[in-house]
C-alpha cells in the first residue's frame, strides 16, 4: 500500500508542479521524522521488552526511516 502523502507528491510532480511536490514530500518527511519515529521509539521503550524481541522491535524506527527514504526516491524518480 502506497503512502498517501507520497502519492500526492508524485501526482503534483507529474502535473509539472515540482514546487508543490517537493513541499508535499517535505511534509511527509517532517511527519515521519518528527512524529512517527519518536512516538514509535517511546512506545518501544515503554514496552518493557527484553531479549530477541527487544532486538527485533528496536529496528522498527530504522525501517520507518528507510521507508521514508525509499518513498522519497520513488517520488523524485516518478515511479510511485
Biopython code that builds the backbone (N, CA, C, O; Angstrom):
import numpy as np
from Bio.PDB.StructureBuilder import StructureBuilder

atoms = [
    (1, "UNK", "N", (0.838, -1.184, 0.000)),
    (1, "UNK", "CA", (0.000, 0.000, 0.000)),
    (1, "UNK", "C", (0.876, 1.238, 0.000)),
    (1, "UNK", "O", (1.761, 1.380, 0.844)),
    (2, "UNK", "N", (0.635, 2.121, -0.933)),
    (2, "UNK", "CA", (1.445, 3.325, -1.062)),
    (2, "UNK", "C", (1.018, 4.363, -0.030)),
    (2, "UNK", "O", (-0.156, 4.475, 0.324)),
    (3, "UNK", "N", (1.994, 5.108, 0.433)),
    (3, "UNK", "CA", (1.729, 6.173, 1.380)),
    (3, "UNK", "C", (0.987, 7.293, 0.659)),
    (3, "UNK", "O", (1.400, 7.710, -0.423)),
    (4, "UNK", "N", (-0.094, 7.780, 1.240)),
    (4, "UNK", "CA", (-0.930, 8.792, 0.604)),
    (4, "UNK", "C", (-0.159, 10.082, 0.373)),
    (4, "UNK", "O", (-0.352, 10.738, -0.651)),
    (5, "UNK", "N", (0.716, 10.462, 1.311)),
    (5, "UNK", "CA", (1.477, 11.697, 1.133)),
    (5, "UNK", "C", (2.430, 11.596, -0.051)),
    (5, "UNK", "O", (2.579, 12.551, -0.813)),
    (6, "UNK", "N", (3.076, 10.445, -0.207)),
    (6, "UNK", "CA", (3.982, 10.272, -1.328)),
    (6, "UNK", "C", (3.209, 10.235, -2.641)),
    (6, "UNK", "O", (3.670, 10.766, -3.651)),
    (7, "UNK", "N", (2.043, 9.615, -2.630)),
    (7, "UNK", "CA", (1.219, 9.559, -3.838)),
    (7, "UNK", "C", (0.786, 10.964, -4.247)),
    (7, "UNK", "O", (0.768, 11.289, -5.435)),
    (8, "UNK", "N", (0.441, 11.787, -3.279)),
    (8, "UNK", "CA", (0.053, 13.168, -3.566)),
    (8, "UNK", "C", (1.234, 13.945, -4.122)),
    (8, "UNK", "O", (1.078, 14.717, -5.068)),
    (9, "UNK", "N", (2.420, 13.748, -3.542)),
    (9, "UNK", "CA", (3.613, 14.441, -4.029)),
    (9, "UNK", "C", (3.910, 14.029, -5.467)),
    (9, "UNK", "O", (4.237, 14.870, -6.304)),
    (10, "UNK", "N", (3.795, 12.734, -5.750)),
    (10, "UNK", "CA", (4.057, 12.253, -7.110)),
    (10, "UNK", "C", (3.061, 12.841, -8.093)),
    (10, "UNK", "O", (3.438, 13.230, -9.198)),
    (11, "UNK", "N", (1.809, 12.909, -7.710)),
    (11, "UNK", "CA", (0.775, 13.467, -8.580)),
    (11, "UNK", "C", (1.095, 14.920, -8.927)),
    (11, "UNK", "O", (0.948, 15.340, -10.075)),
    (12, "UNK", "N", (1.530, 15.675, -7.936)),
    (12, "UNK", "CA", (1.865, 17.074, -8.178)),
    (12, "UNK", "C", (3.084, 17.206, -9.084)),
    (12, "UNK", "O", (3.120, 18.070, -9.960)),
    (13, "UNK", "N", (4.077, 16.356, -8.874)),
    (13, "UNK", "CA", (5.289, 16.415, -9.697)),
    (13, "UNK", "C", (4.969, 16.027, -11.140)),
    (13, "UNK", "O", (5.481, 16.649, -12.071)),
    (14, "UNK", "N", (4.127, 15.005, -11.337)),
    (14, "UNK", "CA", (3.762, 14.585, -12.694)),
    (14, "UNK", "C", (2.970, 15.668, -13.420)),
    (14, "UNK", "O", (3.020, 15.762, -14.646)),
    (15, "UNK", "N", (2.245, 16.476, -12.669)),
    (15, "UNK", "CA", (1.491, 17.565, -13.279)),
    (15, "UNK", "C", (2.399, 18.742, -13.623)),
    (15, "UNK", "O", (1.939, 19.739, -14.179)),
    (16, "UNK", "N", (3.670, 18.634, -13.299)),
    (16, "UNK", "CA", (4.606, 19.701, -13.623)),
    (16, "UNK", "C", (4.779, 20.702, -12.514)),
    (16, "UNK", "O", (5.487, 21.693, -12.686)),
    (17, "UNK", "N", (4.153, 20.474, -11.380)),
    (17, "UNK", "CA", (4.259, 21.402, -10.257)),
    (17, "UNK", "C", (5.279, 20.853, -9.274)),
    (17, "UNK", "O", (4.927, 20.298, -8.233)),
    (18, "UNK", "N", (6.559, 21.017, -9.625)),
    (18, "UNK", "CA", (7.638, 20.460, -8.823)),
    (18, "UNK", "C", (7.683, 21.073, -7.428)),
    (18, "UNK", "O", (7.968, 20.375, -6.454)),
    (19, "UNK", "N", (7.406, 22.367, -7.324)),
    (19, "UNK", "CA", (7.458, 23.033, -6.024)),
    (19, "UNK", "C", (6.452, 22.422, -5.052)),
    (19, "UNK", "O", (6.797, 22.130, -3.907)),
    (20, "UNK", "N", (5.230, 22.230, -5.491)),
    (20, "UNK", "CA", (4.218, 21.637, -4.617)),
    (20, "UNK", "C", (4.562, 20.194, -4.276)),
    (20, "UNK", "O", (4.312, 19.742, -3.159)),
    (21, "UNK", "N", (5.134, 19.471, -5.234)),
    (21, "UNK", "CA", (5.552, 18.097, -4.971)),
    (21, "UNK", "C", (6.639, 18.026, -3.915)),
    (21, "UNK", "O", (6.608, 17.162, -3.039)),
    (22, "UNK", "N", (7.598, 18.935, -3.997)),
    (22, "UNK", "CA", (8.679, 18.965, -3.005)),
    (22, "UNK", "C", (8.134, 19.369, -1.643)),
    (22, "UNK", "O", (8.571, 18.841, -0.621)),
    (23, "UNK", "N", (7.199, 20.286, -1.617)),
    (23, "UNK", "CA", (6.592, 20.687, -0.337)),
    (23, "UNK", "C", (5.842, 19.509, 0.284)),
    (23, "UNK", "O", (5.953, 19.272, 1.486)),
    (24, "UNK", "N", (5.078, 18.768, -0.527)),
    (24, "UNK", "CA", (4.360, 17.595, -0.010)),
    (24, "UNK", "C", (5.343, 16.547, 0.500)),
    (24, "UNK", "O", (5.107, 15.919, 1.533)),
    (25, "UNK", "N", (6.439, 16.360, -0.222)),
    (25, "UNK", "CA", (7.466, 15.420, 0.212)),
    (25, "UNK", "C", (8.116, 15.880, 1.514)),
    (25, "UNK", "O", (8.421, 15.060, 2.380)),
    (26, "UNK", "N", (8.324, 17.171, 1.652)),
    (26, "UNK", "CA", (8.897, 17.719, 2.888)),
    (26, "UNK", "C", (7.956, 17.509, 4.069)),
    (26, "UNK", "O", (8.401, 17.176, 5.167)),
    (27, "UNK", "N", (6.675, 17.698, 3.850)),
    (27, "UNK", "CA", (5.696, 17.486, 4.928)),
    (27, "UNK", "C", (5.687, 16.026, 5.353)),
    (27, "UNK", "O", (5.641, 15.726, 6.546)),
    (28, "UNK", "N", (5.729, 15.111, 4.382)),
    (28, "UNK", "CA", (5.779, 13.682, 4.715)),
    (28, "UNK", "C", (7.030, 13.361, 5.525)),
    (28, "UNK", "O", (6.982, 12.565, 6.463)),
    (29, "UNK", "N", (8.143, 13.980, 5.161)),
    (29, "UNK", "CA", (9.388, 13.751, 5.897)),
    (29, "UNK", "C", (9.305, 14.290, 7.318)),
    (29, "UNK", "O", (9.729, 13.623, 8.262)),
    (30, "UNK", "N", (8.771, 15.473, 7.472)),
    (30, "UNK", "CA", (8.663, 16.080, 8.807)),
    (30, "UNK", "C", (7.750, 15.252, 9.702)),
    (30, "UNK", "O", (8.058, 15.026, 10.872)),
    (31, "UNK", "N", (6.628, 14.801, 9.151)),
    (31, "UNK", "CA", (5.696, 13.997, 9.949)),
    (31, "UNK", "C", (6.341, 12.685, 10.374)),
    (31, "UNK", "O", (6.206, 12.269, 11.525)),
    (32, "UNK", "N", (7.036, 12.036, 9.456)),
    (32, "UNK", "CA", (7.663, 10.756, 9.791)),
    (32, "UNK", "C", (8.797, 10.934, 10.791)),
    (32, "UNK", "O", (8.867, 10.220, 11.792)),
    (33, "UNK", "N", (9.684, 11.886, 10.522)),
    (33, "UNK", "CA", (10.857, 12.072, 11.379)),
    (33, "UNK", "C", (10.483, 12.737, 12.699)),
    (33, "UNK", "O", (10.996, 12.355, 13.751)),
    (34, "UNK", "N", (9.603, 13.718, 12.652)),
    (34, "UNK", "CA", (9.279, 14.485, 13.858)),
    (34, "UNK", "C", (8.225, 13.866, 14.746)),
    (34, "UNK", "O", (8.184, 14.146, 15.944)),
    (35, "UNK", "N", (7.369, 13.028, 14.182)),
    (35, "UNK", "CA", (6.269, 12.458, 14.963)),
    (35, "UNK", "C", (6.341, 10.930, 14.999)),
    (35, "UNK", "O", (6.324, 10.330, 16.074)),
    (36, "UNK", "N", (6.420, 10.311, 13.838)),
    (36, "UNK", "CA", (6.340, 8.849, 13.751)),
    (36, "UNK", "C", (7.454, 8.128, 14.478)),
    (36, "UNK", "O", (7.196, 7.235, 15.285)),
    (37, "UNK", "N", (8.688, 8.507, 14.202)),
    (37, "UNK", "CA", (9.826, 7.812, 14.806)),
    (37, "UNK", "C", (9.903, 8.040, 16.316)),
    (37, "UNK", "O", (10.090, 7.072, 17.052)),
    (38, "UNK", "N", (9.767, 9.287, 16.819)),
    (38, "UNK", "CA", (9.823, 9.459, 18.280)),
    (38, "UNK", "C", (8.705, 8.731, 19.039)),
    (38, "UNK", "O", (8.940, 8.173, 20.111)),
    (39, "UNK", "N", (7.503, 8.741, 18.482)),
    (39, "UNK", "CA", (6.404, 8.051, 19.157)),
    (39, "UNK", "C", (6.645, 6.545, 19.154)),
    (39, "UNK", "O", (6.418, 5.871, 20.159)),
    (40, "UNK", "N", (7.101, 6.026, 18.029)),
    (40, "UNK", "CA", (7.409, 4.594, 17.946)),
    (40, "UNK", "C", (8.497, 4.219, 18.943)),
    (40, "UNK", "O", (8.405, 3.191, 19.614)),
    (41, "UNK", "N", (9.525, 5.052, 19.039)),
    (41, "UNK", "CA", (10.619, 4.780, 19.971)),
    (41, "UNK", "C", (10.133, 4.815, 21.418)),
    (41, "UNK", "O", (10.548, 3.987, 22.229)),
    (42, "UNK", "N", (9.259, 5.766, 21.748)),
    (42, "UNK", "CA", (8.730, 5.865, 23.115)),
    (42, "UNK", "C", (7.892, 4.643, 23.466)),
    (42, "UNK", "O", (7.995, 4.115, 24.573)),
    (43, "UNK", "N", (7.067, 4.194, 22.533)),
    (43, "UNK", "CA", (6.242, 3.007, 22.771)),
    (43, "UNK", "C", (7.120, 1.779, 22.984)),
    (43, "UNK", "O", (6.847, 0.953, 23.855)),
    (44, "UNK", "N", (8.176, 1.667, 22.183)),
    (44, "UNK", "CA", (9.094, 0.529, 22.329)),
    (44, "UNK", "C", (9.789, 0.587, 23.686)),
    (44, "UNK", "O", (9.924, -0.433, 24.362)),
    (45, "UNK", "N", (10.229, 1.778, 24.083)),
    (45, "UNK", "CA", (10.904, 1.922, 25.381)),
    (45, "UNK", "C", (9.977, 1.595, 26.548)),
    (45, "UNK", "O", (10.402, 1.005, 27.541)),
    (46, "UNK", "N", (8.705, 1.983, 26.423)),
    (46, "UNK", "CA", (7.736, 1.724, 27.488)),
    (46, "UNK", "C", (7.211, 0.291, 27.468)),
    (46, "UNK", "O", (6.514, -0.127, 28.392)),
    (47, "UNK", "N", (7.538, -0.457, 26.430)),
    (47, "UNK", "CA", (7.018, -1.812, 26.274)),
    (47, "UNK", "C", (7.661, -2.838, 27.174)),
    (47, "UNK", "O", (7.148, -3.951, 27.293)),
    (48, "UNK", "N", (8.768, -2.503, 27.811)),
    (48, "UNK", "CA", (9.453, -3.403, 28.738)),
    (48, "UNK", "C", (9.775, -4.742, 28.066)),
    (48, "UNK", "O", (9.466, -5.809, 28.596)),
    (49, "UNK", "N", (10.396, -4.661, 26.899)),
    (49, "UNK", "CA", (10.764, -5.854, 26.155)),
    (49, "UNK", "C", (12.194, -6.251, 26.476)),
    (49, "UNK", "O", (13.004, -5.422, 26.890)),
    (50, "UNK", "N", (12.495, -7.520, 26.282)),
    (50, "UNK", "CA", (13.856, -7.979, 26.519)),
    (50, "UNK", "C", (14.205, -9.085, 25.540)),
    (50, "UNK", "O", (13.326, -9.668, 24.905)),
    (51, "UNK", "N", (15.477, -9.365, 25.425)),
    (51, "UNK", "CA", (15.940, -10.462, 24.596)),
    (51, "UNK", "C", (15.803, -10.191, 23.113)),
    (51, "UNK", "O", (15.953, -9.059, 22.652)),
    (52, "UNK", "N", (15.517, -11.245, 22.380)),
    (52, "UNK", "CA", (15.431, -11.150, 20.928)),
    (52, "UNK", "C", (14.258, -10.289, 20.490)),
    (52, "UNK", "O", (14.315, -9.642, 19.444)),
    (53, "UNK", "N", (13.202, -10.280, 21.283)),
    (53, "UNK", "CA", (12.043, -9.440, 20.961)),
    (53, "UNK", "C", (12.440, -7.973, 20.951)),
    (53, "UNK", "O", (12.076, -7.236, 20.035)),
    (54, "UNK", "N", (13.181, -7.549, 21.958)),
    (54, "UNK", "CA", (13.640, -6.163, 22.024)),
    (54, "UNK", "C", (14.564, -5.832, 20.863)),
    (54, "UNK", "O", (14.523, -4.729, 20.319)),
    (55, "UNK", "N", (15.393, -6.788, 20.489)),
    (55, "UNK", "CA", (16.308, -6.560, 19.376)),
    (55, "UNK", "C", (15.561, -6.367, 18.070)),
    (55, "UNK", "O", (15.861, -5.447, 17.309)),
    (56, "UNK", "N", (14.598, -7.224, 17.812)),
    (56, "UNK", "CA", (13.835, -7.138, 16.569)),
    (56, "UNK", "C", (12.985, -5.867, 16.542)),
    (56, "UNK", "O", (12.958, -5.164, 15.532)),
    (57, "UNK", "N", (12.300, -5.569, 17.630)),
    (57, "UNK", "CA", (11.411, -4.404, 17.680)),
    (57, "UNK", "C", (12.204, -3.101, 17.613)),
    (57, "UNK", "O", (11.679, -2.091, 17.145)),
    (58, "UNK", "N", (13.444, -3.102, 18.066)),
    (58, "UNK", "CA", (14.240, -1.873, 18.041)),
    (58, "UNK", "C", (14.575, -1.427, 16.619)),
    (58, "UNK", "O", (15.005, -0.292, 16.415)),
    (59, "UNK", "N", (14.382, -2.302, 15.638)),
    (59, "UNK", "CA", (14.634, -1.929, 14.255)),
    (59, "UNK", "C", (13.446, -1.233, 13.596)),
    (59, "UNK", "O", (13.579, -0.766, 12.465)),
    (60, "UNK", "N", (12.314, -1.147, 14.241)),
    (60, "UNK", "CA", (11.131, -0.517, 13.646)),
    (60, "UNK", "C", (11.389, 0.954, 13.292)),
    (60, "UNK", "O", (11.061, 1.355, 12.174)),
    (61, "UNK", "N", (11.959, 1.782, 14.185)),
    (61, "UNK", "CA", (12.231, 3.173, 13.784)),
    (61, "UNK", "C", (13.198, 3.270, 12.598)),
    (61, "UNK", "O", (13.061, 4.155, 11.753)),
    (62, "UNK", "N", (14.160, 2.370, 12.539)),
    (62, "UNK", "CA", (15.089, 2.365, 11.401)),
    (62, "UNK", "C", (14.338, 2.046, 10.117)),
    (62, "UNK", "O", (14.584, 2.662, 9.080)),
    (63, "UNK", "N", (13.429, 1.092, 10.186)),
    (63, "UNK", "CA", (12.644, 0.739, 8.998)),
    (63, "UNK", "C", (11.730, 1.885, 8.566)),
    (63, "UNK", "O", (11.498, 2.070, 7.372)),
    (64, "UNK", "N", (11.210, 2.655, 9.521)),
    (64, "UNK", "CA", (10.422, 3.842, 9.159)),
    (64, "UNK", "C", (11.277, 4.827, 8.370)),
    (64, "UNK", "O", (10.827, 5.386, 7.369)),
    (65, "UNK", "N", (12.498, 5.037, 8.818)),
    (65, "UNK", "CA", (13.401, 5.950, 8.119)),
    (65, "UNK", "C", (13.751, 5.429, 6.730)),
    (65, "UNK", "O", (13.806, 6.199, 5.771)),
    (66, "UNK", "N", (13.986, 4.138, 6.622)),
    (66, "UNK", "CA", (14.304, 3.547, 5.316)),
    (66, "UNK", "C", (13.106, 3.656, 4.380)),
    (66, "UNK", "O", (13.270, 3.953, 3.197)),
    (67, "UNK", "N", (11.910, 3.420, 4.896)),
    (67, "UNK", "CA", (10.701, 3.544, 4.073)),
    (67, "UNK", "C", (10.523, 4.985, 3.588)),
    (67, "UNK", "O", (10.131, 5.217, 2.444)),
    (68, "UNK", "N", (10.810, 5.939, 4.458)),
    (68, "UNK", "CA", (10.731, 7.349, 4.073)),
    (68, "UNK", "C", (11.728, 7.655, 2.959)),
    (68, "UNK", "O", (11.387, 8.328, 1.986)),
    (69, "UNK", "N", (12.939, 7.169, 3.097)),
    (69, "UNK", "CA", (13.956, 7.398, 2.077)),
    (69, "UNK", "C", (13.566, 6.764, 0.742)),
    (69, "UNK", "O", (13.690, 7.399, -0.306)),
    (70, "UNK", "N", (13.100, 5.524, 0.776)),
    (70, "UNK", "CA", (12.688, 4.855, -0.460)),
    (70, "UNK", "C", (11.491, 5.547, -1.106)),
    (70, "UNK", "O", (11.425, 5.674, -2.329)),
    (71, "UNK", "N", (10.553, 5.989, -0.286)),
    (71, "UNK", "CA", (9.405, 6.720, -0.816)),
    (71, "UNK", "C", (9.815, 8.029, -1.470)),
    (71, "UNK", "O", (9.287, 8.398, -2.519)),
    (72, "UNK", "N", (10.753, 8.728, -0.853)),
    (72, "UNK", "CA", (11.235, 9.987, -1.423)),
    (72, "UNK", "C", (11.929, 9.751, -2.759)),
    (72, "UNK", "O", (11.744, 10.514, -3.707)),
    (73, "UNK", "N", (12.719, 8.700, -2.826)),
    (73, "UNK", "CA", (13.411, 8.376, -4.086)),
    (73, "UNK", "C", (12.392, 8.035, -5.171)),
    (73, "UNK", "O", (12.532, 8.480, -6.310)),
    (74, "UNK", "N", (11.375, 7.255, -4.831)),
    (74, "UNK", "CA", (10.355, 6.895, -5.815)),
    (74, "UNK", "C", (9.602, 8.108, -6.311)),
    (74, "UNK", "O", (9.309, 8.218, -7.502)),
    (75, "UNK", "N", (9.285, 9.021, -5.406)),
    (75, "UNK", "CA", (8.563, 10.228, -5.812)),
    (75, "UNK", "C", (9.416, 11.078, -6.738)),
    (75, "UNK", "O", (8.939, 11.551, -7.770)),
    (76, "UNK", "N", (10.659, 11.269, -6.379)),
    (76, "UNK", "CA", (11.522, 12.115, -7.203)),
    (76, "UNK", "C", (11.818, 11.483, -8.562)),
    (76, "UNK", "O", (12.030, 12.198, -9.542)),
    (77, "UNK", "N", (11.836, 10.158, -8.632)),
    (77, "UNK", "CA", (12.053, 9.472, -9.906)),
    (77, "UNK", "C", (10.757, 9.299, -10.691)),
    (77, "UNK", "O", (10.789, 8.954, -11.872)),
    (78, "UNK", "N", (9.612, 9.538, -10.039)),
    (78, "UNK", "CA", (8.331, 9.416, -10.710)),
    (78, "UNK", "C", (7.848, 7.988, -10.850)),
    (78, "UNK", "O", (7.146, 7.676, -11.812)),
    (79, "UNK", "N", (8.199, 7.111, -9.925)),
    (79, "UNK", "CA", (7.839, 5.706, -10.015)),
    (79, "UNK", "C", (6.754, 5.262, -9.045)),
    (79, "UNK", "O", (6.276, 4.132, -9.149)),
    (80, "UNK", "N", (6.357, 6.094, -8.126)),
    (80, "UNK", "CA", (5.415, 5.659, -7.091)),
    (80, "UNK", "C", (4.028, 5.491, -7.659)),
    (80, "UNK", "O", (3.103, 5.130, -6.932)),
]
sb = StructureBuilder()
sb.init_structure("model")
sb.init_model(0)
sb.init_chain("A")
sb.init_seg("    ")
for serial, (resi, resn, name, xyz) in enumerate(atoms, 1):
    if name == "N":
        sb.init_residue(resn, " ", resi, " ")
    sb.init_atom(name, np.array(xyz, "f"), 0.0, 1.0, " ", f" {name:<3s}", serial, name[0])
structure = sb.get_structure()
